[in-house]
Amino acid sequence: MDLWVWLAIVAAGIVAVTVPALRTRFRNRGPGLPGPIDAAIADTPVPSDADDDAVPEDVHIRALGPIARARYRVQWSDVQRRFRHVPRAAVVDADELITEVMYECGYPVEEFDTRTDVSLEHPDVVHNYRTAHRICIKTVDGNGTREELQTAVRSYHALFEELVGTAR
């Protein structure tokens, strides 16, 4: 069999295993959502004045390897195909995929709102992620127009090219 066929089979297996776990993680994050996030926020201590001097960890962005790139390209193609028929689900899938890629590349996704160093060093990545993710949250809540969904997919596509494209 051709290498691409094997990669597609492996990618499909990985997707079948990881997508349910990612969906669960996605549903349990964000403001106003029930679950471990609200409990963690309630248990978080209020920062003291000493914490103001704390310096955030350095961000170490790393390029994806060729196997990971091929796997993500297959998954991204599936998201793009789904957008024509089920755009809301495709936007949620794109958010999960891009979040996974960003974690693998070393981006502190959960800290994007507080990490000005990331915003300064990678402004396009942060802007595209925030734009698309905001629309994704609206989509999960049952809102979001077709135009907004298209904006989200365009932003996710730009992110995908930045993170997985041949330039990296």
C-alpha positions in Angstrom: 0.0 0.0 0.0 1.0 3.6 -0.6 2.5 5.5 2.3 -0.4 8.1 2.1 -3.0 5.3 2.5 -1.2 4.1 5.6 -1.0 7.6 7.0 -4.7 8.1 6.3 -5.6 4.8 8.1 -3.4 5.7 11.1 -4.9 9.2 11.2 -8.4 7.8 11.1 -7.6 5.6 14.0 -6.1 8.4 16.0 -9.2 10.6 15.2 -11.5 7.8 16.3 -9.7 7.5 19.6 -9.0 11.2 20.4 -12.1 13.1 19.1 -14.4 11.8 21.9 -11.9 12.8 24.5 -11.4 16.2 23.0 -15.1 16.8 22.7 -15.4 16.1 26.5 -12.5 18.4 27.3 -14.0 21.1 25.1 -17.4 20.9 26.7 -15.8 21.2 30.2 -13.9 24.4 29.6 -14.8 28.1 29.4 -16.8 30.5 31.5 -20.3 29.5 32.6 -19.9 25.9 31.7 -20.5 23.3 34.5 -17.9 20.9 35.5 -14.3 20.9 36.6 -13.5 24.4 35.3 -16.0 26.1 37.7 -14.7 23.9 40.6 -11.1 24.8 39.8 -11.9 28.5 39.6 -13.7 28.4 42.9 -10.7 26.7 44.6 -8.1 29.1 43.0 -6.6 31.4 45.6 -6.7 35.1 45.1 -3.2 36.3 44.0 -1.2 38.3 46.5 1.0 41.3 45.9 4.0 39.0 45.8 2.5 37.3 42.7 2.7 40.6 40.8 6.5 40.1 40.4 6.1 36.6 39.1 7.4 36.2 35.5 5.5 33.9 33.2 7.3 30.8 31.9 9.0 31.3 28.5 7.0 30.0 25.6 8.9 27.5 23.5 7.2 27.1 20.2 8.3 24.1 18.2 7.6 23.0 14.7 5.7 19.8 14.0 7.4 16.8 12.6 6.5 15.4 9.2 4.3 12.6 10.5 2.3 15.0 12.7 1.9 17.4 9.8 0.6 14.6 7.5 -1.8 13.5 10.2 -3.1 17.0 10.8 -3.5 17.7 7.1 -5.8 14.6 6.8 -7.8 15.8 9.7 -8.0 19.3 8.4 -9.3 18.0 5.0 -12.1 16.2 6.8 -13.1 19.4 8.7 -13.2 21.4 5.4 -15.3 18.8 3.7 -17.7 18.7 6.6 -18.2 22.5 6.6 -20.3 22.4 3.4 -22.9 20.1 5.0 -22.6 20.7 8.7 -20.9 24.0 9.3 -21.6 24.3 13.0 -20.1 20.9 13.8 -17.2 21.6 11.5 -16.4 24.8 13.4 -16.4 22.9 16.7 -14.2 20.2 15.1 -11.8 22.9 13.7 -11.5 24.5 17.1 -10.7 21.1 18.7 -8.1 20.3 16.0 -6.4 23.7 16.1 -6.3 23.7 19.9 -4.6 20.2 19.7 -2.1 21.4 17.1 -1.4 24.6 19.1 -0.7 22.6 22.3 1.6 20.2 20.4 3.5 23.3 19.0 3.9 24.6 22.5 1.4 27.5 22.6 -0.1 28.3 26.0 -3.7 28.3 24.6 -5.3 28.4 28.0 -3.4 31.6 28.8 -3.9 33.6 25.6 -6.0 36.2 27.4 -3.3 36.9 30.0 0.0 36.3 28.1 1.0 39.6 26.5 4.4 38.1 25.5 2.6 35.6 23.3 0.4 38.3 21.8 3.5 40.4 21.0 5.6 37.5 19.5 2.8 35.8 17.6 0.1 38.4 17.0 -1.5 36.7 14.0 -1.8 33.4 15.7 -3.4 34.9 18.8 -5.8 37.1 16.8 -6.9 34.3 14.5 -7.4 31.9 17.4 -9.3 34.4 19.5 -11.6 35.4 16.6 -12.4 31.9 15.6 -12.7 30.5 19.2 -15.1 33.3 20.1 -17.4 32.3 17.2 -17.0 28.6 18.2 -18.3 29.4 21.7 -21.3 31.2 20.1 -21.8 28.1 17.9 -21.8 25.7 20.9 -24.4 28.0 22.5 -26.6 27.6 19.4 -25.9 31.0 17.9 -23.6 32.2 15.1 -24.6 33.2 11.6 -23.4 31.5 8.4 -21.1 34.5 7.8 -19.6 34.1 11.3 -19.0 30.4 10.8 -17.2 31.2 7.5 -15.1 33.8 9.3 -14.2 31.2 11.9 -13.2 28.6 9.3 -11.1 31.3 7.5 -9.4 32.1 10.8 -8.8 28.5 11.6 -7.5 27.9 8.1 -5.0 30.8 8.5 -3.9 29.3 11.8 -3.6 25.9 10.3 -1.3 27.2 7.5 0.8 29.0 10.1 1.1 26.0 12.4 1.2 23.0 10.0 2.0 24.6 6.6 5.2 23.9 4.7 6.7 27.2 6.0 7.2 25.7 9.5 
